[in-house]
Amino acid sequence: MIKVTIKCFSQVKYALGTDELTLEFEMGKTTSQLEQLIREKAHGKLDGISLRVAVNQKYVPNEVELKDGDEVAFIPPVQGG
């Protein structure tokens, strides 16, 4: 088993009702699988919103396998005016 901390910002934070989650998974879980899980937990509130993914404070352009102790951030597009 691995333990991963998920940092939630902006719409992700509001959709999940928290700014941080800690989850445990079987080894082999990827960032894409984790994003799918986060979207399911949001019950449609993140539909149509593209998310950037950072692992250990570095953006990852592609799917990567998660390791024990990783910190994953899901970052929606910047909004404002």
N, CA, C and O atoms as a GROMACS GRO file, in nm:
protein
  324
    1MET      N    1   0.084  -0.119   0.000
    1MET     CA    2   0.000   0.000   0.000
    1MET      C    3   0.088   0.125   0.000
    1MET      O    4   0.197   0.127   0.057
    2ILE      N    5   0.037   0.228  -0.067
    2ILE     CA    6   0.104   0.357  -0.064
    2ILE      C    7   0.007   0.462  -0.012
    2ILE      O    8  -0.115   0.448  -0.026
    3LYS      N    9   0.062   0.566   0.048
    3LYS     CA   10  -0.018   0.676   0.100
    3LYS      C   11   0.019   0.802   0.022
    3LYS      O   12   0.137   0.834   0.008
    4VAL      N   13  -0.085   0.872  -0.030
    4VAL     CA   14  -0.065   0.990  -0.113
    4VAL      C   15  -0.146   1.104  -0.054
    4VAL      O   16  -0.261   1.086  -0.013
    5THR      N   17  -0.086   1.224  -0.049
    5THR     CA   18  -0.156   1.344  -0.005
    5THR      C   19  -0.201   1.421  -0.129
    5THR      O   20  -0.122   1.443  -0.221
    6ILE      N   21  -0.327   1.461  -0.131
    6ILE     CA   22  -0.382   1.536  -0.242
    6ILE      C   23  -0.413   1.677  -0.196
    6ILE      O   24  -0.488   1.697  -0.101
    7LYS      N   25  -0.353   1.774  -0.264
    7LYS     CA   26  -0.379   1.916  -0.238
    7LYS      C   27  -0.485   1.963  -0.337
    7LYS      O   28  -0.474   1.938  -0.457
    8CYS      N   29  -0.586   2.031  -0.286
    8CYS     CA   30  -0.698   2.075  -0.369
    8CYS      C   31  -0.704   2.227  -0.371
    8CYS      O   32  -0.700   2.292  -0.267
    9PHE      N   33  -0.713   2.283  -0.491
    9PHE     CA   34  -0.717   2.427  -0.507
    9PHE      C   35  -0.844   2.469  -0.581
    9PHE      O   36  -0.898   2.393  -0.660
   10SER      N   37  -0.890   2.590  -0.554
   10SER     CA   38  -0.998   2.656  -0.627
   10SER      C   39  -1.121   2.565  -0.642
   10SER      O   40  -1.177   2.520  -0.542
   11GLN      N   41  -1.164   2.538  -0.766
   11GLN     CA   42  -1.285   2.459  -0.788
   11GLN      C   43  -1.275   2.319  -0.729
   11GLN      O   44  -1.376   2.264  -0.685
   12VAL      N   45  -1.158   2.261  -0.727
   12VAL     CA   46  -1.140   2.126  -0.670
   12VAL      C   47  -1.167   2.132  -0.520
   12VAL      O   48  -1.235   2.045  -0.465
   13LYS      N   49  -1.116   2.234  -0.455
   13LYS     CA   50  -1.138   2.252  -0.311
   13LYS      C   51  -1.287   2.267  -0.281
   13LYS      O   52  -1.339   2.205  -0.188
   14TYR      N   53  -1.355   2.349  -0.360
   14TYR     CA   54  -1.498   2.370  -0.335
   14TYR      C   55  -1.581   2.246  -0.369
   14TYR      O   56  -1.678   2.216  -0.300
   15ALA      N   57  -1.542   2.174  -0.474
   15ALA     CA   58  -1.615   2.054  -0.514
   15ALA      C   59  -1.605   1.943  -0.409
   15ALA      O   60  -1.700   1.870  -0.386
   16LEU      N   61  -1.486   1.932  -0.346
   16LEU     CA   62  -1.465   1.825  -0.248
   16LEU      C   63  -1.489   1.870  -0.104
   16LEU      O   64  -1.502   1.787  -0.014
   17GLY      N   65  -1.495   2.002  -0.082
   17GLY     CA   66  -1.520   2.053   0.052
   17GLY      C   67  -1.399   2.046   0.144
   17GLY      O   68  -1.413   2.052   0.266
   18THR      N   69  -1.280   2.034   0.086
   18THR     CA   70  -1.158   2.029   0.166
   18THR      C   71  -1.040   2.075   0.081
   18THR      O   72  -1.046   2.071  -0.041
   19ASP      N   73  -0.935   2.119   0.147
   19ASP     CA   74  -0.816   2.160   0.071
   19ASP      C   75  -0.708   2.052   0.070
   19ASP      O   76  -0.605   2.069   0.004
   20GLU      N   77  -0.731   1.941   0.142
   20GLU     CA   78  -0.632   1.833   0.144
   20GLU      C   79  -0.697   1.700   0.180
   20GLU      O   80  -0.782   1.693   0.268
   21LEU      N   81  -0.655   1.597   0.111
   21LEU     CA   82  -0.699   1.460   0.138
   21LEU      C   83  -0.576   1.371   0.149
   21LEU      O   84  -0.475   1.397   0.083
   22THR      N   85  -0.584   1.268   0.229
   22THR     CA   86  -0.482   1.165   0.231
   22THR      C   87  -0.551   1.033   0.200
   22THR      O   88  -0.645   0.993   0.269
   23LEU      N   89  -0.503   0.965   0.096
   23LEU     CA   90  -0.564   0.840   0.054
   23LEU      C   91  -0.459   0.731   0.047
   23LEU      O   92  -0.341   0.757   0.024
   24GLU      N   93  -0.504   0.607   0.067
   24GLU     CA   94  -0.417   0.491   0.054
   24GLU      C   95  -0.463   0.407  -0.064
   24GLU      O   96  -0.583   0.388  -0.086
   25PHE      N   97  -0.365   0.358  -0.141
   25PHE     CA   98  -0.394   0.277  -0.260
   25PHE      C   99  -0.299   0.160  -0.267
   25PHE      O  100  -0.198   0.153  -0.198
   26GLU      N  101  -0.336   0.067  -0.355
   26GLU     CA  102  -0.244  -0.038  -0.394
   26GLU      C  103  -0.134   0.026  -0.479
   26GLU      O  104  -0.158   0.127  -0.544
   27MET      N  105  -0.017  -0.032  -0.478
   27MET     CA  106   0.091   0.018  -0.564
   27MET      C  107   0.047   0.009  -0.710
   27MET      O  108  -0.032  -0.078  -0.747
   28GLY      N  109   0.099   0.101  -0.792
   28GLY     CA  110   0.067   0.099  -0.935
   28GLY      C  111  -0.037   0.202  -0.975
   28GLY      O  112  -0.065   0.217  -1.094
   29LYS      N  113  -0.094   0.274  -0.880
   29LYS     CA  114  -0.193   0.378  -0.912
   29LYS      C  115  -0.123   0.492  -0.986
   29LYS      O  116  -0.011   0.530  -0.952
   30THR      N  117  -0.190   0.547  -1.088
   30THR     CA  118  -0.132   0.655  -1.167
   30THR      C  119  -0.206   0.786  -1.142
   30THR      O  120  -0.314   0.789  -1.082
   31THR      N  121  -0.145   0.895  -1.189
   31THR     CA  122  -0.210   1.026  -1.174
   31THR      C  123  -0.343   1.031  -1.248
   31THR      O  124  -0.437   1.094  -1.200
   32SER      N  125  -0.353   0.965  -1.362
   32SER     CA  126  -0.481   0.963  -1.436
   32SER      C  127  -0.589   0.889  -1.357
   32SER      O  128  -0.704   0.934  -1.352
   33GLN      N  129  -0.553   0.778  -1.296
   33GLN     CA  130  -0.649   0.703  -1.216
   33GLN      C  131  -0.691   0.784  -1.094
   33GLN      O  132  -0.808   0.782  -1.054
   34LEU      N  133  -0.596   0.856  -1.034
   34LEU     CA  134  -0.629   0.939  -0.918
   34LEU      C  135  -0.720   1.054  -0.959
   34LEU      O  136  -0.813   1.088  -0.887
   35GLU      N  137  -0.693   1.114  -1.074
   35GLU     CA  138  -0.780   1.223  -1.122
   35GLU      C  139  -0.922   1.171  -1.143
   35GLU      O  140  -1.019   1.239  -1.108
   36GLN      N  141  -0.936   1.053  -1.200
   36GLN     CA  142  -1.068   0.995  -1.220
   36GLN      C  143  -1.140   0.976  -1.086
   36GLN      O  144  -1.259   1.004  -1.075
   37LEU      N  145  -1.068   0.929  -0.986
   37LEU     CA  146  -1.125   0.910  -0.852
   37LEU      C  147  -1.170   1.044  -0.793
   37LEU      O  148  -1.278   1.053  -0.735
   38ILE      N  149  -1.087   1.147  -0.807
   38ILE     CA  150  -1.121   1.280  -0.755
   38ILE      C  151  -1.246   1.333  -0.825
   38ILE      O  152  -1.334   1.390  -0.761
   39ARG      N  153  -1.254   1.314  -0.956
   39ARG     CA  154  -1.372   1.360  -1.030
   39ARG      C  155  -1.498   1.286  -0.983
   39ARG      O  156  -1.605   1.346  -0.972
   40GLU      N  157  -1.486   1.157  -0.955
   40GLU     CA  158  -1.600   1.080  -0.904
   40GLU      C  159  -1.643   1.132  -0.768
   40GLU      O  160  -1.763   1.144  -0.741
   41LYS      N  161  -1.547   1.163  -0.681
   41LYS     CA  162  -1.578   1.216  -0.548
   41LYS      C  163  -1.645   1.353  -0.556
   41LYS      O  164  -1.717   1.392  -0.464
   42ALA      N  165  -1.622   1.426  -0.665
   42ALA     CA  166  -1.679   1.559  -0.682
   42ALA      C  167  -1.823   1.555  -0.734
   42ALA      O  168  -1.888   1.659  -0.744
   43HIS      N  169  -1.873   1.437  -0.768
   43HIS     CA  170  -2.012   1.418  -0.811
   43HIS      C  171  -2.053   1.515  -0.922
   43HIS      O  172  -2.158   1.579  -0.913
   44GLY      N  173  -1.970   1.524  -1.025
   44GLY     CA  174  -2.003   1.606  -1.142
   44GLY      C  175  -1.965   1.752  -1.133
   44GLY      O  176  -1.975   1.824  -1.233
   45LYS      N  177  -1.922   1.798  -1.017
   45LYS     CA  178  -1.889   1.940  -1.001
   45LYS      C  179  -1.763   1.981  -1.077
   45LYS      O  180  -1.737   2.100  -1.095
   46LEU      N  181  -1.684   1.883  -1.121
   46LEU     CA  182  -1.562   1.915  -1.196
   46LEU      C  183  -1.576   1.880  -1.344
   46LEU      O  184  -1.478   1.890  -1.420
   47ASP      N  185  -1.695   1.839  -1.386
   47ASP     CA  186  -1.716   1.805  -1.527
   47ASP      C  187  -1.687   1.927  -1.614
   47ASP      O  188  -1.732   2.038  -1.585
   48GLY      N  189  -1.612   1.905  -1.720
   48GLY     CA  190  -1.580   2.012  -1.814
   48GLY      C  191  -1.467   2.103  -1.770
   48GLY      O  192  -1.432   2.197  -1.842
   49ILE      N  193  -1.408   2.077  -1.655
   49ILE     CA  194  -1.297   2.159  -1.605
   49ILE      C  195  -1.167   2.081  -1.626
   49ILE      O  196  -1.152   1.969  -1.577
   50SER      N  197  -1.074   2.142  -1.700
   50SER     CA  198  -0.945   2.075  -1.719
   50SER      C  199  -0.859   2.101  -1.596
   50SER      O  200  -0.861   2.210  -1.539
   51LEU      N  201  -0.785   2.000  -1.557
   51LEU     CA  202  -0.702   2.010  -1.438
   51LEU      C  203  -0.556   1.984  -1.475
   51LEU      O  204  -0.526   1.889  -1.547
   52ARG      N  205  -0.467   2.068  -1.425
   52ARG     CA  206  -0.324   2.040  -1.435
   52ARG      C  207  -0.287   1.957  -1.313
   52ARG      O  208  -0.346   1.972  -1.206
   53VAL      N  209  -0.190   1.871  -1.331
   53VAL     CA  210  -0.149   1.782  -1.223
   53VAL      C  211  -0.003   1.810  -1.189
   53VAL      O  212   0.083   1.817  -1.277
   54ALA      N  213   0.023   1.824  -1.060
   54ALA     CA  214   0.160   1.839  -1.012
   54ALA      C  215   0.187   1.728  -0.911
   54ALA      O  216   0.102   1.698  -0.826
   55VAL      N  217   0.304   1.668  -0.921
   55VAL     CA  218   0.346   1.566  -0.825
   55VAL      C  219   0.472   1.620  -0.757
   55VAL      O  220   0.571   1.651  -0.822
   56ASN      N  221   0.464   1.628  -0.626
   56ASN     CA  222   0.576   1.681  -0.546
   56ASN      C  223   0.619   1.819  -0.596
   56ASN      O  224   0.737   1.848  -0.610
   57GLN      N  225   0.519   1.903  -0.621
   57GLN     CA  226   0.533   2.044  -0.658
   57GLN      C  227   0.596   2.066  -0.796
   57GLN      O  228   0.651   2.172  -0.823
   58LYS      N  229   0.587   1.965  -0.884
   58LYS     CA  230   0.634   1.980  -1.022
   58LYS      C  231   0.523   1.931  -1.114
   58LYS      O  232   0.470   1.822  -1.098
   59TYR      N  233   0.489   2.017  -1.213
   59TYR     CA  234   0.388   1.976  -1.310
   59TYR      C  235   0.434   1.852  -1.386
   59TYR      O  236   0.551   1.841  -1.423
   60VAL      N  237   0.342   1.760  -1.407
   60VAL     CA  238   0.372   1.642  -1.487
   60VAL      C  239   0.286   1.648  -1.613
   60VAL      O  240   0.164   1.661  -1.604
   61PRO      N  241   0.349   1.637  -1.730
   61PRO     CA  242   0.275   1.650  -1.855
   61PRO      C  243   0.197   1.524  -1.891
   61PRO      O  244   0.098   1.531  -1.963
   62ASN      N  245   0.242   1.410  -1.842
   62ASN     CA  246   0.180   1.283  -1.877
   62ASN      C  247   0.147   1.205  -1.751
   62ASN      O  248   0.178   1.247  -1.639
   63GLU      N  249   0.085   1.093  -1.772
   63GLU     CA  250   0.051   1.004  -1.662
   63GLU      C  251   0.179   0.949  -1.598
   63GLU      O  252   0.270   0.904  -1.668
   64VAL      N  253   0.186   0.955  -1.465
   64VAL     CA  254   0.300   0.897  -1.393
   64VAL      C  255   0.248   0.806  -1.283
   64VAL      O  256   0.139   0.826  -1.230
   65GLU      N  257   0.327   0.707  -1.249
   65GLU     CA  258   0.292   0.616  -1.140
   65GLU      C  259   0.325   0.684  -1.007
   65GLU      O  260   0.432   0.743  -0.991
   66LEU      N  261   0.232   0.674  -0.914
   66LEU     CA  262   0.250   0.738  -0.784
   66LEU      C  263   0.331   0.648  -0.691
   66LEU      O  264   0.326   0.525  -0.700
   67LYS      N  265   0.404   0.713  -0.601
   67LYS     CA  266   0.486   0.642  -0.504
   67LYS      C  267   0.444   0.681  -0.363
   67LYS      O  268   0.382   0.786  -0.343
   68ASP      N  269   0.476   0.599  -0.267
   68ASP     CA  270   0.442   0.626  -0.128
   68ASP      C  271   0.498   0.762  -0.085
   68ASP      O  272   0.616   0.791  -0.107
   69GLY      N  273   0.413   0.844  -0.025
   69GLY     CA  274   0.455   0.973   0.024
   69GLY      C  275   0.442   1.087  -0.076
   69GLY      O  276   0.469   1.202  -0.042
   70ASP      N  277   0.401   1.058  -0.199
   70ASP     CA  278   0.386   1.164  -0.298
   70ASP      C  279   0.279   1.264  -0.257
   70ASP      O  280   0.182   1.229  -0.190
   71GLU      N  281   0.300   1.388  -0.298
   71GLU     CA  282   0.200   1.493  -0.282
   71GLU      C  283   0.151   1.529  -0.422
   71GLU      O  284   0.230   1.567  -0.508
   72VAL      N  285   0.022   1.516  -0.444
   72VAL     CA  286  -0.037   1.543  -0.575
   72VAL      C  287  -0.129   1.663  -0.563
   72VAL      O  288  -0.210   1.671  -0.471
   73ALA      N  289  -0.115   1.756  -0.655
   73ALA     CA  290  -0.202   1.873  -0.658
   73ALA      C  291  -0.280   1.873  -0.788
   73ALA      O  292  -0.225   1.851  -0.895
   74PHE      N  293  -0.411   1.899  -0.776
   74PHE     CA  294  -0.496   1.916  -0.893
   74PHE      C  295  -0.529   2.064  -0.902
   74PHE      O  296  -0.593   2.121  -0.813
   75ILE      N  297  -0.485   2.126  -1.011
   75ILE     CA  298  -0.493   2.271  -1.022
   75ILE      C  299  -0.578   2.306  -1.143
   75ILE      O  300  -0.541   2.276  -1.256
   76PRO      N  301  -0.694   2.372  -1.120
   76PRO     CA  302  -0.779   2.414  -1.231
   76PRO      C  303  -0.721   2.539  -1.295
   76PRO      O  304  -0.629   2.600  -1.241
   77PRO      N  305  -0.776   2.578  -1.412
   77PRO     CA  306  -0.728   2.701  -1.478
   77PRO      C  307  -0.744   2.820  -1.386
   77PRO      O  308  -0.836   2.827  -1.305
   78VAL      N  309  -0.652   2.915  -1.400
   78VAL     CA  310  -0.658   3.037  -1.319
   78VAL      C  311  -0.777   3.119  -1.365
   78VAL      O  312  -0.802   3.135  -1.485
   79GLN      N  313  -0.850   3.172  -1.269
   79GLN     CA  314  -0.966   3.256  -1.298
   79GLN      C  315  -0.944   3.393  -1.236
   79GLN      O  316  -0.860   3.410  -1.149
   80GLY      N  317  -1.018   3.485  -1.282
   80GLY     CA  318  -1.009   3.617  -1.223
   80GLY      C  319  -1.033   3.724  -1.328
   80GLY      O  320  -1.068   3.697  -1.442
   81GLY      N  321  -1.012   3.845  -1.285
   81GLY     CA  322  -1.037   3.953  -1.380
   81GLY      C  323  -0.968   4.076  -1.335
   81GLY      O  324  -0.976   4.179  -1.401
   0.00000   0.00000   0.00000
